[in-house]
């Protein structure tokens, strides 16, 4: 379904969104704090959209575009690492440079987690690097709390320490 808030909505990705995803993923912060390939090509954006459709059908991933009132893409939000037995999921998100500082991520996180609860999820986790202050602030203002736990993961050949946040 399309999820509507006051200023932003979440909707499924469309093949026609590939150009804007490509542009957004040229951003150094998106490349730094996410797992997008570097360099990021138009074919990566097309594959991102196509893979999401199949993963959703297989209940492995749910991903939405964050759009403004004019249906312009501002970012992305996803349920990843879905555990159907435990009714938990990890939430990941990014906001394009042109959408930052306007509440898009906060609005999206609240809409998405509210909908997730409606469809039966009990708990969400977010894994955020300490240097990603904007994402930490978004998570905390949406009600997430730092668990005191962290996880070491390899991202693009580098070890990264990600702090775990929970949103219940």
Phi, psi and omega in degrees: 000160171275131181254123185247134173245194181291313184247340185228160174226161173243131179219158176299151177291150176241149176307328180291350178278354186303319181298318181288325175297316178302313180297314181299320185280006169278346183295130180301325180290320176296318178294326182286314190263000179236181180262015180298146179296151175230122359289156180259122184254163176302323179296330176294319178296317179296319179293322177303312182292315181294318181294324179297321179298316181289318180297322178298316179299328180269004182060033179257339187201143172231121180227142183229154168274139171268121183234152178274186183298337179265012180066027176270130182295129178247341182177196183220150174215142185216150162265125176232168181049050180289130175244100184293327180292315181276348182060046179233161176204155172267143176250132173235148179206156169216154177235133179296154181307323183285350181252359185284152175077013183238007178090009182297313182294316180299311179300315181296317181296319178293314179300314186292316181290323176299314178296319178302319177295321180297327180267006170112002176284144180260329188207147178234146173242152174230138178243114189228135175291146180302328181284347183270071187298323180295318180291323176297314180299318178299313181299314183293317180292339176274358176107002178283154177230147177287132182275346187088355179263157173215166180223140175267125177227155175265124178233118178053042176081004179242146173280130179235142176258118182249127178279140182265129174242147177241142176233112185251000000 
